[in-house]
């Protein structure tokens, strides 16, 4: 008989195949975007990162939930900024597009940041990094005012 803690961890981290593919696409999208920034705002890598991130979101949440999340009235401005940033990157203005896109990303997904910090704190080795004083202050600031999931 499995331990209660092991069973709860299995339930907490049980994902469908589509959600697993979505997480992979999302991580690759963020990786390509960061790589594009490191390589002096390479528009091709940033655009590839944007496409992979958006496809990952569709796989992760599902098409209907993704559409309703981006089209909620409180998310209109943030969604418009995010998509305007993608369009600016497509037209070659990668620096300005990424700034506009970053603003939209923070406004859209800022409510998820406390849960990301909470998940990272639960990882055995990586979670200890958040106990180092400069990272602890940032993590505590992000965790301030945590309410419910914004979806």
The 8 nearest C-alpha neighbors of each residue, nearest first, counted from 0:
[[1, 2, 3, 6, 5, 4, 7, 9],
 [2, 0, 6, 3, 5, 4, 7, 9],
 [1, 3, 5, 4, 6, 0, 7, 8],
 [4, 2, 6, 5, 7, 1, 8, 0],
 [5, 3, 7, 6, 2, 8, 1, 9],
 [4, 6, 8, 2, 3, 7, 9, 1],
 [5, 7, 9, 3, 4, 8, 2, 10],
 [8, 6, 10, 4, 9, 5, 11, 3],
 [9, 7, 11, 5, 10, 6, 12, 4],
 [8, 10, 6, 7, 12, 11, 13, 5],
 [11, 9, 7, 13, 8, 12, 6, 5],
 [10, 12, 8, 9, 13, 7, 6, 14],
 [13, 11, 9, 10, 8, 14, 7, 15],
 [14, 12, 10, 11, 9, 15, 8, 19],
 [15, 13, 18, 12, 19, 16, 17, 11],
 [14, 16, 18, 17, 19, 13, 20, 59],
 [15, 17, 19, 18, 20, 14, 21, 58],
 [18, 16, 20, 15, 19, 58, 21, 59],
 [17, 19, 59, 21, 15, 20, 16, 58],
 [20, 18, 16, 22, 21, 17, 14, 15],
 [19, 21, 23, 17, 18, 22, 24, 16],
 [22, 20, 55, 59, 58, 18, 24, 19],
 [21, 23, 25, 19, 20, 24, 26, 55],
 [22, 24, 20, 26, 21, 25, 27, 19],
 [25, 23, 55, 21, 27, 51, 22, 26],
 [24, 26, 52, 55, 28, 22, 23, 27],
 [25, 27, 29, 23, 28, 24, 30, 22],
 [26, 28, 30, 24, 25, 29, 31, 23],
 [29, 48, 27, 52, 51, 25, 31, 26],
 [28, 30, 32, 26, 27, 31, 48, 33],
 [31, 29, 27, 33, 28, 32, 34, 26],
 [32, 30, 48, 34, 28, 33, 29, 44],
 [31, 33, 45, 48, 35, 29, 34, 30],
 [32, 34, 36, 30, 35, 31, 29, 37],
 [33, 35, 31, 37, 32, 36, 30, 38],
 [36, 34, 44, 41, 32, 45, 38, 40],
 [35, 37, 40, 33, 38, 34, 39, 32],
 [38, 36, 34, 39, 35, 33, 40, 41],
 [37, 39, 35, 36, 40, 41, 34, 33],
 [40, 38, 36, 37, 41, 35, 94, 34],
 [41, 39, 36, 35, 38, 42, 93, 94],
 [40, 42, 35, 43, 44, 39, 38, 45],
 [41, 43, 45, 93, 44, 40, 46, 88],
 [44, 42, 46, 45, 41, 47, 35, 89],
 [45, 43, 35, 47, 46, 42, 31, 41],
 [46, 44, 32, 48, 35, 42, 47, 43],
 [45, 47, 49, 43, 48, 44, 42, 50],
 [46, 48, 44, 50, 49, 45, 43, 51],
 [28, 49, 47, 31, 32, 45, 51, 46],
 [50, 48, 46, 52, 47, 51, 28, 45],
 [49, 51, 47, 53, 52, 48, 54, 46],
 [52, 50, 28, 54, 48, 24, 49, 53],
 [51, 53, 25, 28, 55, 49, 50, 54],
 [52, 54, 56, 50, 55, 51, 49, 57],
 [55, 53, 51, 57, 56, 52, 50, 58],
 [56, 54, 21, 24, 25, 52, 58, 53],
 [55, 57, 59, 53, 54, 58, 60, 21],
 [56, 58, 61, 54, 62, 55, 59, 60],
 [59, 57, 21, 55, 61, 56, 17, 18],
 [58, 60, 18, 21, 56, 57, 55, 61],
 [61, 59, 57, 58, 64, 65, 56, 62],
 [60, 62, 57, 58, 64, 63, 59, 65],
 [61, 63, 65, 57, 64, 66, 60, 58],
 [62, 64, 66, 65, 61, 67, 60, 57],
 [65, 63, 67, 66, 61, 62, 60, 68],
 [64, 66, 68, 62, 63, 67, 57, 60],
 [65, 67, 63, 69, 64, 68, 70, 62],
 [66, 68, 70, 64, 65, 69, 71, 63],
 [69, 67, 65, 66, 70, 71, 64, 150],
 [68, 70, 66, 67, 71, 78, 74, 65],
 [71, 69, 67, 68, 66, 75, 72, 74],
 [72, 70, 74, 73, 68, 69, 67, 75],
 [71, 73, 75, 74, 70, 76, 69, 68],
 [72, 74, 71, 75, 76, 70, 77, 69],
 [75, 73, 71, 77, 72, 76, 78, 69],
 [76, 74, 78, 72, 77, 73, 79, 70],
 [77, 75, 79, 78, 74, 80, 73, 103],
 [76, 78, 103, 80, 74, 79, 75, 106],
 [79, 77, 81, 75, 80, 76, 69, 74],
 [78, 80, 76, 82, 77, 81, 83, 75],
 [81, 79, 103, 83, 77, 78, 82, 99],
 [80, 82, 100, 103, 78, 84, 79, 83],
 [81, 83, 85, 79, 84, 80, 78, 86],
 [84, 82, 80, 86, 85, 81, 79, 87],
 [85, 83, 96, 100, 99, 87, 81, 82],
 [84, 86, 82, 88, 83, 87, 89, 96],
 [85, 87, 89, 83, 88, 84, 82, 90],
 [88, 86, 96, 84, 90, 92, 89, 85],
 [89, 87, 93, 96, 85, 91, 92, 86],
 [90, 88, 86, 87, 91, 85, 46, 42],
 [91, 89, 87, 88, 92, 86, 93, 42],
 [90, 92, 88, 89, 93, 42, 87, 96],
 [93, 91, 88, 87, 95, 94, 96, 90],
 [92, 94, 88, 96, 42, 91, 95, 97],
 [95, 93, 97, 96, 92, 40, 98, 88],
 [96, 94, 98, 97, 93, 92, 99, 87],
 [97, 95, 84, 87, 93, 88, 99, 94],
 [96, 98, 100, 94, 95, 99, 101, 93],
 [97, 99, 101, 95, 100, 96, 102, 94],
 [100, 98, 84, 102, 96, 101, 97, 80],
 [99, 101, 81, 84, 97, 103, 98, 102],
 [100, 102, 104, 98, 103, 99, 97, 105],
 [103, 101, 99, 105, 100, 104, 106, 98],
 [102, 104, 77, 81, 80, 100, 106, 101],
 [105, 103, 101, 107, 102, 106, 108, 100],
 [104, 106, 109, 102, 108, 107, 103, 101],
 [105, 107, 103, 104, 77, 109, 108, 102],
 [108, 106, 104, 105, 77, 109, 103, 74],
 [107, 109, 110, 105, 111, 104, 106, 112],
 [110, 108, 105, 111, 112, 106, 107, 104],
 [109, 111, 108, 112, 149, 148, 113, 107],
 [110, 112, 109, 108, 114, 113, 115, 148],
 [111, 113, 115, 114, 109, 110, 116, 141],
 [114, 112, 142, 116, 115, 111, 141, 117],
 [115, 113, 117, 116, 112, 111, 118, 148],
 [114, 116, 112, 118, 117, 113, 119, 111],
 [117, 115, 119, 113, 114, 118, 120, 112],
 [116, 118, 114, 120, 115, 119, 113, 121],
 [119, 117, 115, 121, 120, 116, 114, 122],
 [118, 120, 116, 121, 122, 126, 117, 115],
 [119, 121, 126, 117, 118, 122, 116, 129],
 [120, 122, 118, 119, 126, 123, 117, 125],
 [121, 123, 126, 119, 120, 125, 124, 118],
 [122, 124, 126, 125, 121, 127, 120, 119],
 [125, 123, 126, 127, 122, 128, 121, 120],
 [126, 124, 127, 128, 122, 123, 119, 120],
 [127, 125, 120, 122, 119, 128, 124, 129],
 [126, 128, 130, 129, 125, 124, 123, 120],
 [127, 129, 130, 126, 125, 131, 134, 124],
 [128, 130, 135, 134, 127, 131, 126, 138],
 [131, 129, 135, 127, 128, 132, 134, 126],
 [130, 132, 129, 134, 128, 135, 133, 127],
 [131, 133, 135, 134, 130, 136, 129, 137],
 [134, 132, 136, 135, 131, 137, 129, 130],
 [135, 133, 129, 137, 136, 132, 131, 138],
 [134, 136, 132, 138, 129, 130, 137, 133],
 [135, 137, 139, 133, 134, 138, 140, 132],
 [136, 138, 140, 134, 135, 139, 141, 133],
 [139, 137, 135, 141, 140, 136, 134, 142],
 [138, 140, 142, 136, 141, 137, 135, 143],
 [141, 139, 137, 143, 138, 142, 136, 135],
 [140, 142, 138, 139, 143, 113, 137, 112],
 [141, 143, 113, 139, 140, 145, 138, 144],
 [144, 142, 140, 141, 145, 139, 113, 138],
 [143, 145, 146, 142, 141, 140, 113, 147],
 [146, 144, 143, 142, 113, 147, 110, 141],
 [145, 147, 144, 148, 110, 149, 113, 143],
 [148, 146, 149, 145, 110, 150, 111, 114],
 [147, 149, 150, 111, 110, 146, 114, 145],
 [150, 148, 110, 147, 111, 108, 146, 68],
 [149, 148, 68, 64, 147, 110, 111, 67]]
